[in-house]
Amino acid sequence: MPAIERQLVASGYLDRAGNAGIRYAEPLVRAVKHMQVDYGIKPDGVIGEKALEILNLSDADRAREIAVAMERMRWLDRAPPGTRIDVNLAAARLTYWRDGKIADRRKAVVGEPDTETPQLGSPIYRLVANPTWTVPRSIQNKEIAGKGAGYMKRNNMVWKDGWIVQQPGPKNSLGLVKFDMKNDHEIYLHDTPAKQLFSEVQRQRSHGCIRVEDAVGFAEKIARDEGILDQWNKVRATGKEGFVELPREIPVRLLYSTILFDNKGAPAIRADPYGWNERVAEALGFGQRKGSRLRAGGDDVGP
């Protein structure tokens, strides 16, 4: 039980270890059920073969994951910009660096396993208040087509030049703020009305863009740091879509690491939600390891 408890803590399903002893206590049962839901296993709380496969990481498995994380770090710039935003896609966590120091940390929601958020570097160049959302063709055809005029009206959507456009407001899938980025993948950070997703452990739930916990507060923090808070507040207060250019672009790095560190600095192994570690591990000379994948799905049509 202590070993199972420690891994549930490392995976984010328990807040802390030390209460279970040798008993399979109720907090552990709830944590195992939550884990089973995330991995598409029947949530019966039974630690069977499939649940053990997720929980039973050997020393060799841990070494393999750490080696992959170190290799991924080797690919990165050894002297990254002192002011930047790093998003760990594997852990769905955002870190805001300001002048070489961590200024803010918060949860994120990133692409689910079938619509993965890509690893890339791309700067934020402006803040968008009360954004509209032009629905991509893929989402329009797969998830909105055929839902009828009633659905469009309830979600404040209109047709414009052959595209479905969601108007500004609390129901907008981008929420109340968007962080425009420069890339060819149409990937950006944004707010969301689906606040409940931030309470999930595995937050790979979007169509590819990155949803930021308390994005309104985060935008305000950036605006204050960049000296444009008054301008930002005025644009927000209109209730209409408006744009505020940043005085300087802020680099964003979308990274992937399944290794996190606890408060004592010890490495904790998290899920490999996209299965991206396998090719790296094999290239490093490790044998194949069939890991469990997160369950994709949900009815959220947001980006």
Contacts in CASP RR format, 6 or more apart in sequence:
PFRMAT RR
TARGET T0000
AUTHOR 0000-0000-0000
METHOD contacts of the structure
MODEL  1
MPAIERQLVASGYLDRAGNAGIRYAEPLVRAVKHMQVDYGIKPDGVIGEK
ALEILNLSDADRAREIAVAMERMRWLDRAPPGTRIDVNLAAARLTYWRDG
KIADRRKAVVGEPDTETPQLGSPIYRLVANPTWTVPRSIQNKEIAGKGAG
YMKRNNMVWKDGWIVQQPGPKNSLGLVKFDMKNDHEIYLHDTPAKQLFSE
VQRQRSHGCIRVEDAVGFAEKIARDEGILDQWNKVRATGKEGFVELPREI
PVRLLYSTILFDNKGAPAIRADPYGWNERVAEALGFGQRKGSRLRAGGDD
VGP
1 20 0 8 1.000
1 21 0 8 1.000
1 22 0 8 1.000
1 23 0 8 1.000
1 24 0 8 1.000
1 28 0 8 1.000
2 17 0 8 1.000
2 18 0 8 1.000
2 20 0 8 1.000
2 21 0 8 1.000
2 22 0 8 1.000
4 20 0 8 1.000
4 28 0 8 1.000
4 47 0 8 1.000
4 55 0 8 1.000
5 14 0 8 1.000
5 17 0 8 1.000
5 18 0 8 1.000
5 19 0 8 1.000
5 20 0 8 1.000
5 21 0 8 1.000
5 28 0 8 1.000
6 17 0 8 1.000
7 55 0 8 1.000
7 57 0 8 1.000
7 269 0 8 1.000
8 14 0 8 1.000
8 17 0 8 1.000
8 28 0 8 1.000
8 31 0 8 1.000
8 32 0 8 1.000
8 35 0 8 1.000
8 55 0 8 1.000
9 15 0 8 1.000
9 16 0 8 1.000
9 17 0 8 1.000
9 268 0 8 1.000
10 262 0 8 1.000
10 268 0 8 1.000
10 269 0 8 1.000
10 270 0 8 1.000
11 35 0 8 1.000
11 54 0 8 1.000
11 201 0 8 1.000
11 268 0 8 1.000
11 269 0 8 1.000
11 270 0 8 1.000
11 271 0 8 1.000
12 201 0 8 1.000
12 270 0 8 1.000
13 31 0 8 1.000
13 32 0 8 1.000
13 34 0 8 1.000
13 35 0 8 1.000
13 201 0 8 1.000
14 27 0 8 1.000
14 28 0 8 1.000
14 31 0 8 1.000
19 25 0 8 1.000
19 27 0 8 1.000
20 27 0 8 1.000
20 28 0 8 1.000
24 47 0 8 1.000
29 45 0 8 1.000
32 45 0 8 1.000
32 46 0 8 1.000
32 47 0 8 1.000
32 51 0 8 1.000
33 43 0 8 1.000
33 44 0 8 1.000
33 45 0 8 1.000
34 43 0 8 1.000
34 201 0 8 1.000
35 41 0 8 1.000
35 51 0 8 1.000
35 54 0 8 1.000
35 201 0 8 1.000
36 42 0 8 1.000
36 43 0 8 1.000
36 44 0 8 1.000
36 45 0 8 1.000
36 51 0 8 1.000
37 43 0 8 1.000
37 295 0 8 1.000
38 200 0 8 1.000
38 201 0 8 1.000
38 202 0 8 1.000
38 271 0 8 1.000
38 294 0 8 1.000
38 295 0 8 1.000
39 50 0 8 1.000
39 54 0 8 1.000
39 292 0 8 1.000
39 293 0 8 1.000
39 294 0 8 1.000
39 295 0 8 1.000
40 295 0 8 1.000
41 50 0 8 1.000
41 51 0 8 1.000
45 51 0 8 1.000
47 55 0 8 1.000
50 292 0 8 1.000
53 291 0 8 1.000
53 292 0 8 1.000
54 271 0 8 1.000
54 292 0 8 1.000
57 65 0 8 1.000
57 269 0 8 1.000
61 269 0 8 1.000
61 289 0 8 1.000
62 267 0 8 1.000
62 269 0 8 1.000
64 281 0 8 1.000
64 286 0 8 1.000
64 289 0 8 1.000
65 258 0 8 1.000
65 259 0 8 1.000
65 269 0 8 1.000
65 272 0 8 1.000
65 277 0 8 1.000
66 259 0 8 1.000
66 267 0 8 1.000
67 281 0 8 1.000
67 284 0 8 1.000
67 286 0 8 1.000
68 258 0 8 1.000
68 277 0 8 1.000
68 280 0 8 1.000
68 281 0 8 1.000
68 284 0 8 1.000
69 257 0 8 1.000
69 258 0 8 1.000
69 259 0 8 1.000
71 280 0 8 1.000
71 284 0 8 1.000
72 255 0 8 1.000
72 256 0 8 1.000
72 257 0 8 1.000
72 280 0 8 1.000
73 257 0 8 1.000
76 253 0 8 1.000
76 255 0 8 1.000
80 97 0 8 1.000
80 251 0 8 1.000
80 253 0 8 1.000
81 97 0 8 1.000
81 251 0 8 1.000
82 97 0 8 1.000
82 98 0 8 1.000
82 99 0 8 1.000
82 100 0 8 1.000
83 97 0 8 1.000
83 98 0 8 1.000
83 99 0 8 1.000
83 100 0 8 1.000
83 250 0 8 1.000
83 251 0 8 1.000
84 97 0 8 1.000
84 250 0 8 1.000
84 251 0 8 1.000
84 252 0 8 1.000
84 253 0 8 1.000
85 94 0 8 1.000
85 95 0 8 1.000
85 96 0 8 1.000
85 97 0 8 1.000
85 124 0 8 1.000
85 189 0 8 1.000
85 250 0 8 1.000
85 251 0 8 1.000
85 252 0 8 1.000
85 253 0 8 1.000
86 94 0 8 1.000
86 95 0 8 1.000
86 97 0 8 1.000
86 252 0 8 1.000
86 253 0 8 1.000
86 255 0 8 1.000
87 93 0 8 1.000
87 94 0 8 1.000
87 95 0 8 1.000
87 108 0 8 1.000
87 110 0 8 1.000
87 189 0 8 1.000
87 210 0 8 1.000
87 252 0 8 1.000
87 253 0 8 1.000
87 254 0 8 1.000
87 255 0 8 1.000
88 94 0 8 1.000
88 95 0 8 1.000
88 255 0 8 1.000
88 256 0 8 1.000
88 257 0 8 1.000
88 260 0 8 1.000
89 110 0 8 1.000
89 111 0 8 1.000
89 116 0 8 1.000
89 117 0 8 1.000
89 119 0 8 1.000
89 204 0 8 1.000
89 254 0 8 1.000
89 255 0 8 1.000
89 256 0 8 1.000
89 273 0 8 1.000
89 274 0 8 1.000
90 256 0 8 1.000
90 257 0 8 1.000
90 258 0 8 1.000
90 270 0 8 1.000
90 271 0 8 1.000
90 272 0 8 1.000
90 273 0 8 1.000
90 274 0 8 1.000
90 276 0 8 1.000
91 257 0 8 1.000
91 258 0 8 1.000
91 260 0 8 1.000
91 270 0 8 1.000
92 107 0 8 1.000
92 108 0 8 1.000
92 109 0 8 1.000
92 110 0 8 1.000
92 202 0 8 1.000
92 203 0 8 1.000
92 204 0 8 1.000
93 105 0 8 1.000
93 106 0 8 1.000
93 107 0 8 1.000
93 108 0 8 1.000
93 260 0 8 1.000
94 104 0 8 1.000
94 105 0 8 1.000
94 106 0 8 1.000
94 107 0 8 1.000
94 108 0 8 1.000
94 210 0 8 1.000
94 212 0 8 1.000
94 213 0 8 1.000
95 102 0 8 1.000
95 104 0 8 1.000
95 105 0 8 1.000
96 102 0 8 1.000
96 103 0 8 1.000
96 104 0 8 1.000
96 105 0 8 1.000
96 218 0 8 1.000
96 221 0 8 1.000
96 222 0 8 1.000
97 103 0 8 1.000
98 225 0 8 1.000
103 221 0 8 1.000
103 225 0 8 1.000
104 218 0 8 1.000
104 221 0 8 1.000
106 212 0 8 1.000
106 213 0 8 1.000
106 214 0 8 1.000
106 218 0 8 1.000
107 198 0 8 1.000
107 203 0 8 1.000
107 213 0 8 1.000
108 203 0 8 1.000
108 210 0 8 1.000
108 211 0 8 1.000
108 212 0 8 1.000
108 213 0 8 1.000
109 192 0 8 1.000
109 194 0 8 1.000
109 197 0 8 1.000
109 198 0 8 1.000
109 203 0 8 1.000
109 204 0 8 1.000
109 205 0 8 1.000
109 206 0 8 1.000
109 210 0 8 1.000
109 211 0 8 1.000
110 117 0 8 1.000
110 203 0 8 1.000
110 204 0 8 1.000
110 205 0 8 1.000
110 206 0 8 1.000
110 208 0 8 1.000
110 210 0 8 1.000
110 211 0 8 1.000
111 117 0 8 1.000
111 204 0 8 1.000
111 205 0 8 1.000
111 206 0 8 1.000
111 207 0 8 1.000
111 208 0 8 1.000
111 209 0 8 1.000
111 210 0 8 1.000
112 204 0 8 1.000
112 205 0 8 1.000
112 206 0 8 1.000
112 207 0 8 1.000
112 208 0 8 1.000
112 294 0 8 1.000
112 296 0 8 1.000
112 297 0 8 1.000
112 298 0 8 1.000
113 204 0 8 1.000
113 273 0 8 1.000
113 274 0 8 1.000
113 293 0 8 1.000
113 294 0 8 1.000
113 295 0 8 1.000
113 296 0 8 1.000
114 296 0 8 1.000
114 297 0 8 1.000
115 206 0 8 1.000
115 207 0 8 1.000
115 208 0 8 1.000
116 204 0 8 1.000
116 208 0 8 1.000
116 274 0 8 1.000
117 187 0 8 1.000
117 206 0 8 1.000
117 208 0 8 1.000
117 209 0 8 1.000
117 210 0 8 1.000
117 254 0 8 1.000
118 185 0 8 1.000
118 187 0 8 1.000
118 254 0 8 1.000
119 254 0 8 1.000
119 255 0 8 1.000
119 256 0 8 1.000
120 183 0 8 1.000
120 185 0 8 1.000
120 187 0 8 1.000
120 254 0 8 1.000
121 183 0 8 1.000
121 251 0 8 1.000
121 252 0 8 1.000
121 253 0 8 1.000
121 254 0 8 1.000
122 181 0 8 1.000
122 182 0 8 1.000
122 183 0 8 1.000
122 187 0 8 1.000
122 252 0 8 1.000
122 254 0 8 1.000
123 181 0 8 1.000
123 182 0 8 1.000
123 249 0 8 1.000
123 250 0 8 1.000
123 251 0 8 1.000
123 252 0 8 1.000
124 179 0 8 1.000
124 180 0 8 1.000
124 181 0 8 1.000
124 189 0 8 1.000
124 222 0 8 1.000
124 246 0 8 1.000
124 249 0 8 1.000
124 250 0 8 1.000
124 252 0 8 1.000
125 180 0 8 1.000
125 181 0 8 1.000
125 182 0 8 1.000
125 245 0 8 1.000
125 246 0 8 1.000
125 249 0 8 1.000
126 180 0 8 1.000
126 243 0 8 1.000
126 244 0 8 1.000
126 245 0 8 1.000
126 246 0 8 1.000
127 177 0 8 1.000
127 178 0 8 1.000
127 179 0 8 1.000
127 180 0 8 1.000
127 219 0 8 1.000
127 222 0 8 1.000
127 223 0 8 1.000
127 232 0 8 1.000
127 243 0 8 1.000
127 244 0 8 1.000
127 246 0 8 1.000
128 177 0 8 1.000
128 178 0 8 1.000
128 179 0 8 1.000
128 180 0 8 1.000
128 241 0 8 1.000
128 242 0 8 1.000
128 243 0 8 1.000
128 244 0 8 1.000
129 176 0 8 1.000
129 177 0 8 1.000
129 232 0 8 1.000
129 235 0 8 1.000
129 236 0 8 1.000
129 238 0 8 1.000
129 239 0 8 1.000
129 241 0 8 1.000
129 242 0 8 1.000
129 243 0 8 1.000
129 244 0 8 1.000
130 168 0 8 1.000
130 169 0 8 1.000
130 172 0 8 1.000
130 176 0 8 1.000
130 236 0 8 1.000
130 238 0 8 1.000
130 239 0 8 1.000
130 240 0 8 1.000
130 241 0 8 1.000
130 242 0 8 1.000
131 168 0 8 1.000
131 172 0 8 1.000
131 174 0 8 1.000
131 175 0 8 1.000
131 176 0 8 1.000
131 177 0 8 1.000
131 178 0 8 1.000
131 190 0 8 1.000
131 241 0 8 1.000
132 165 0 8 1.000
132 166 0 8 1.000
132 167 0 8 1.000
132 168 0 8 1.000
132 172 0 8 1.000
132 174 0 8 1.000
132 241 0 8 1.000
133 165 0 8 1.000
133 166 0 8 1.000
133 172 0 8 1.000
133 173 0 8 1.000
133 174 0 8 1.000
133 302 0 8 1.000
133 303 0 8 1.000
134 160 0 8 1.000
134 163 0 8 1.000
134 164 0 8 1.000
134 165 0 8 1.000
135 144 0 8 1.000
135 157 0 8 1.000
135 163 0 8 1.000
135 164 0 8 1.000
135 165 0 8 1.000
135 166 0 8 1.000
135 301 0 8 1.000
136 186 0 8 1.000
136 207 0 8 1.000
136 303 0 8 1.000
138 207 0 8 1.000
139 207 0 8 1.000
139 301 0 8 1.000
139 302 0 8 1.000
139 303 0 8 1.000
140 163 0 8 1.000
140 164 0 8 1.000
143 301 0 8 1.000
144 151 0 8 1.000
144 157 0 8 1.000
144 164 0 8 1.000
144 301 0 8 1.000
151 157 0 8 1.000
152 158 0 8 1.000
152 164 0 8 1.000
155 166 0 8 1.000
155 171 0 8 1.000
156 166 0 8 1.000
156 167 0 8 1.000
156 169 0 8 1.000
156 171 0 8 1.000
156 172 0 8 1.000
157 164 0 8 1.000
157 165 0 8 1.000
157 166 0 8 1.000
157 167 0 8 1.000
158 164 0 8 1.000
158 165 0 8 1.000
158 167 0 8 1.000
159 165 0 8 1.000
166 172 0 8 1.000
166 173 0 8 1.000
166 174 0 8 1.000
168 239 0 8 1.000
168 240 0 8 1.000
168 241 0 8 1.000
169 175 0 8 1.000
169 176 0 8 1.000
169 239 0 8 1.000
170 176 0 8 1.000
170 193 0 8 1.000
171 193 0 8 1.000
172 193 0 8 1.000
173 192 0 8 1.000
173 193 0 8 1.000
173 301 0 8 1.000
173 302 0 8 1.000
173 303 0 8 1.000
174 190 0 8 1.000
174 191 0 8 1.000
174 192 0 8 1.000
174 303 0 8 1.000
175 190 0 8 1.000
175 191 0 8 1.000
175 192 0 8 1.000
175 193 0 8 1.000
175 215 0 8 1.000
176 191 0 8 1.000
176 215 0 8 1.000
176 216 0 8 1.000
176 236 0 8 1.000
177 190 0 8 1.000
177 191 0 8 1.000
177 215 0 8 1.000
177 216 0 8 1.000
177 219 0 8 1.000
177 236 0 8 1.000
178 188 0 8 1.000
178 189 0 8 1.000
178 190 0 8 1.000
178 191 0 8 1.000
179 188 0 8 1.000
179 189 0 8 1.000
179 190 0 8 1.000
179 212 0 8 1.000
179 215 0 8 1.000
179 219 0 8 1.000
179 222 0 8 1.000
180 188 0 8 1.000
180 243 0 8 1.000
181 187 0 8 1.000
181 188 0 8 1.000
181 189 0 8 1.000
181 252 0 8 1.000
182 249 0 8 1.000
186 209 0 8 1.000
187 208 0 8 1.000
187 209 0 8 1.000
187 210 0 8 1.000
187 254 0 8 1.000
188 209 0 8 1.000
188 210 0 8 1.000
189 209 0 8 1.000
189 210 0 8 1.000
189 211 0 8 1.000
189 212 0 8 1.000
189 215 0 8 1.000
189 252 0 8 1.000
190 209 0 8 1.000
190 210 0 8 1.000
190 211 0 8 1.000
190 212 0 8 1.000
190 215 0 8 1.000
190 303 0 8 1.000
191 211 0 8 1.000
191 212 0 8 1.000
191 215 0 8 1.000
191 216 0 8 1.000
192 211 0 8 1.000
192 215 0 8 1.000
192 302 0 8 1.000
194 211 0 8 1.000
194 300 0 8 1.000
194 302 0 8 1.000
197 203 0 8 1.000
197 205 0 8 1.000
197 211 0 8 1.000
197 300 0 8 1.000
198 213 0 8 1.000
202 271 0 8 1.000
202 273 0 8 1.000
202 294 0 8 1.000
204 273 0 8 1.000
204 274 0 8 1.000
204 294 0 8 1.000
204 296 0 8 1.000
205 297 0 8 1.000
205 298 0 8 1.000
205 300 0 8 1.000
206 300 0 8 1.000
206 302 0 8 1.000
206 303 0 8 1.000
207 301 0 8 1.000
207 302 0 8 1.000
207 303 0 8 1.000
208 303 0 8 1.000
209 303 0 8 1.000
210 254 0 8 1.000
212 218 0 8 1.000
219 232 0 8 1.000
220 229 0 8 1.000
220 232 0 8 1.000
222 246 0 8 1.000
222 250 0 8 1.000
223 229 0 8 1.000
223 231 0 8 1.000
223 232 0 8 1.000
223 233 0 8 1.000
223 244 0 8 1.000
226 246 0 8 1.000
226 247 0 8 1.000
226 248 0 8 1.000
227 247 0 8 1.000
228 244 0 8 1.000
228 246 0 8 1.000
228 247 0 8 1.000
231 244 0 8 1.000
232 244 0 8 1.000
235 242 0 8 1.000
235 243 0 8 1.000
235 244 0 8 1.000
256 274 0 8 1.000
256 276 0 8 1.000
258 269 0 8 1.000
258 270 0 8 1.000
258 271 0 8 1.000
258 272 0 8 1.000
258 277 0 8 1.000
259 267 0 8 1.000
259 268 0 8 1.000
259 269 0 8 1.000
259 270 0 8 1.000
260 267 0 8 1.000
260 268 0 8 1.000
260 270 0 8 1.000
261 267 0 8 1.000
261 268 0 8 1.000
262 268 0 8 1.000
271 292 0 8 1.000
271 294 0 8 1.000
272 278 0 8 1.000
272 291 0 8 1.000
273 293 0 8 1.000
273 294 0 8 1.000
275 291 0 8 1.000
275 293 0 8 1.000
278 288 0 8 1.000
278 289 0 8 1.000
281 287 0 8 1.000
281 289 0 8 1.000
282 288 0 8 1.000
END
